[in-house]
Amino acid sequence: MKIRFAKAVSVCGMVVIAGLSTVGATTVYNNVNATLRPDITLKYNNEAIELKDSNGEVITPIKINGRTYLPIRAIANLTGLNIDWDHENQTILIGSGEEEVVEKDEIGVRGVVSNLVKGKDGVTFLVEGKLEKDTMLSIAYVTVNIETTVMKDGVDITKDFGYSEIKEGDIVEAVFKGAIAKSYPAQAMAKEINIISETANAPVINRRVKESDVAGEILEIEEAGKRILVESKDTIVNGLIWVTINEKTNFFENISEDIAIGYRNVSREFEVGNHVEIIIAGGVKESYPMQATADAVAVNEKK
């Protein structure tokens, strides 16, 4: 995430036509004689220019006591500076016009570790949680290697960390590094990972009760109910997707309440037009329509 802001300095009490002096806390205004000098040529980067005001009128330089004056706003606009007037404090505000970029790491995913695979140079695992205001994704495969900063409840433990310390069932949050592979679930390297202990102030994550990956109406049924085409909307996977139902698929009356009713003959239960909610096992094959296998299915009445 990038946060942009302008650097600014404050110039108090600048007056270009009337001079002023101060005595203690009292401001004293002095009248001065000024001469318009249309004969003075202005050059910017060695090119002759004409300064104009907000009405498009040409601005004429003013000579006061041997010194030449120009409106500060015209000069600021010419050189790319930002300028504003603080009426309450009678202060001219001048900004550099350049934006300073401050990098702030955004949490890529927060959730429960599963499908952990240890390699020679690191460890890869699935992090599954839910999309929150401070996270980019609800689910992703994350790889931790020697370049990853490892935290435990916000304390840096990189120096003493071993890959075996990350276990399935742990709750972690990961900051991504570099590009994120466009797959489902997404895949990314971890710039930083924070292992959240059970005693920490961590979000409550129930691995069995979760939002559905696919939710929508059944458009087609194939292979005696073993494959259904769903038009999924307003959830993690959006669009047309073929979902395969097998003997490992669990059936629920309502996924959000996690009420299992066991495997049944899907050919008699599915109908075109039924509304289904589906939790996907593994990933989604990028094709058209997309393809996936169901870990759990809830069949609702026609909607």
LINWOJO-V996393 format. One record per residue. N is the residue number from 1. RES is the residue in one letter. SS is DSSP state (hx for helix, st for strand, lp for the rest). PHI is phi in whole degrees, -180 to 180 (999 if undefined). Layout:
N;RES;SS;PHI
N;RES;SS;PHI
//
This chain:
1;M;lp;999
2;K;st;-116
3;I;st;-112
4;R;st;-111
5;F;st;-152
6;A;st;-99
7;K;st;-78
8;A;st;-142
9;V;st;-125
10;S;st;-115
11;V;st;-118
12;C;st;-96
13;G;lp;65
14;M;lp;-86
15;V;lp;-130
16;V;lp;-99
17;I;lp;-103
18;A;lp;-105
19;G;st;-80
20;L;st;-147
21;S;st;-137
22;T;st;-122
23;V;st;-127
24;G;lp;63
25;A;lp;-97
26;T;st;-98
27;T;st;-91
28;V;st;-114
29;Y;st;-93
30;N;st;-115
31;N;lp;-79
32;V;lp;-132
33;N;lp;-93
34;A;st;-124
35;T;st;-124
36;L;st;-73
37;R;lp;-125
38;P;lp;-67
39;D;lp;-80
40;I;lp;-80
41;T;lp;-94
42;L;st;-103
43;K;st;-128
44;Y;st;-127
45;N;lp;53
46;N;lp;69
47;E;st;-119
48;A;st;-67
49;I;st;-137
50;E;lp;-122
51;L;lp;-83
52;K;st;-128
53;D;lp;-88
54;S;lp;-65
55;N;lp;-94
56;G;lp;85
57;E;lp;-83
58;V;st;-69
59;I;lp;-92
60;T;lp;-100
61;P;lp;-58
62;I;st;-118
63;K;st;-106
64;I;st;-131
65;N;lp;49
66;G;lp;82
67;R;st;-114
68;T;st;-98
69;Y;st;-122
70;L;lp;-133
71;P;lp;-60
72;I;hx;-66
73;R;hx;-66
74;A;hx;-65
75;I;hx;-67
76;A;hx;-62
77;N;hx;-64
78;L;hx;-65
79;T;hx;-94
80;G;lp;86
81;L;lp;-83
82;N;st;-94
83;I;st;-140
84;D;st;-148
85;W;st;-120
86;D;st;-95
87;H;lp;-64
88;E;lp;-60
89;N;lp;-101
90;Q;lp;50
91;T;st;-131
92;I;st;-90
93;L;st;-106
94;I;st;-116
95;G;st;-111
96;S;st;-68
97;G;st;83
98;E;st;-101
99;E;st;-94
100;E;st;-96
101;V;st;-99
102;V;st;-113
103;E;st;-83
104;K;lp;-128
105;D;lp;-70
106;E;lp;-105
107;I;st;-69
108;G;st;-74
109;V;st;-156
110;R;st;-135
111;G;st;172
112;V;st;-95
113;V;st;-81
114;S;st;-152
115;N;st;50
116;L;st;-78
117;V;st;-127
118;K;st;-94
119;G;lp;-119
120;K;lp;-67
121;D;lp;-113
122;G;st;166
123;V;st;-140
124;T;st;-121
125;F;st;-154
126;L;st;-90
127;V;st;-111
128;E;st;-128
129;G;st;-144
130;K;lp;-145
131;L;lp;-73
132;E;lp;-122
133;K;lp;-62
134;D;lp;-105
135;T;st;-124
136;M;lp;-85
137;L;lp;-134
138;S;lp;-98
139;I;st;-154
140;A;st;-167
141;Y;st;-84
142;V;st;-122
143;T;st;-110
144;V;st;-109
145;N;st;-135
146;I;lp;-65
147;E;lp;-89
148;T;lp;-82
149;T;st;-82
150;V;st;-111
151;M;st;-117
152;K;st;-128
153;D;lp;54
154;G;lp;86
155;V;st;-102
156;D;st;-68
157;I;lp;-123
158;T;hx;-55
159;K;hx;-61
160;D;hx;-104
161;F;lp;-83
162;G;lp;-124
163;Y;hx;-58
164;S;hx;-68
165;E;hx;-73
166;I;lp;-88
167;K;lp;-127
168;E;lp;-61
169;G;lp;100
170;D;lp;-65
171;I;st;-101
172;V;st;-135
173;E;st;-130
174;A;st;-126
175;V;st;-99
176;F;st;-79
177;K;st;-125
178;G;st;74
179;A;st;-73
180;I;st;-107
181;A;st;-65
182;K;lp;-82
183;S;lp;-140
184;Y;st;-131
185;P;lp;-67
186;A;st;-64
187;Q;st;-129
188;A;st;-155
189;M;st;-83
190;A;st;-95
191;K;st;-75
192;E;st;-148
193;I;st;-133
194;N;st;-119
195;I;st;-88
196;I;st;-101
197;S;lp;-76
198;E;lp;-65
199;T;lp;-87
200;A;lp;-76
201;N;lp;-81
202;A;lp;-109
203;P;lp;-66
204;V;lp;-80
205;I;lp;-125
206;N;lp;-104
207;R;lp;-70
208;R;lp;-94
209;V;lp;-99
210;K;lp;-152
211;E;lp;-74
212;S;lp;-74
213;D;lp;-81
214;V;st;-125
215;A;st;-150
216;G;st;170
217;E;st;-94
218;I;st;-77
219;L;st;-99
220;E;st;-145
221;I;st;-131
222;E;st;-130
223;E;hx;52
224;A;hx;54
225;G;hx;90
226;K;lp;-81
227;R;st;-136
228;I;st;-129
229;L;st;-99
230;V;st;-118
231;E;st;-95
232;S;st;-87
233;K;lp;-138
234;D;lp;56
235;T;lp;-147
236;I;lp;-65
237;V;lp;-103
238;N;lp;-119
239;G;st;122
240;L;st;-76
241;I;st;-148
242;W;st;-85
243;V;st;-115
244;T;st;-92
245;I;lp;-107
246;N;lp;-132
247;E;lp;-67
248;K;lp;-91
249;T;lp;-71
250;N;st;-93
251;F;st;-113
252;F;st;-133
253;E;lp;-73
254;N;lp;-152
255;I;hx;-60
256;S;hx;-66
257;E;hx;-99
258;D;lp;60
259;I;lp;-103
260;A;st;-81
261;I;lp;-123
262;G;lp;86
263;Y;lp;-69
264;R;lp;-144
265;N;lp;-72
266;V;hx;-68
267;S;hx;-64
268;R;hx;-94
269;E;hx;-101
270;F;lp;-85
271;E;lp;-137
272;V;lp;-60
273;G;lp;104
274;N;st;-61
275;H;st;-98
276;V;st;-125
277;E;st;-121
278;I;st;-134
279;I;st;-102
280;I;st;-87
281;A;st;-96
282;G;st;80
283;G;st;-110
284;V;st;-109
285;K;st;-78
286;E;lp;-79
287;S;lp;-149
288;Y;lp;-129
289;P;lp;-64
290;M;st;-65
291;Q;st;-137
292;A;st;-162
293;T;st;-110
294;A;st;-87
295;D;st;-87
296;A;st;-150
297;V;st;-136
298;A;st;-117
299;V;st;-106
300;N;st;-108
301;E;st;-67
302;K;st;-62
303;K;lp;-125
//
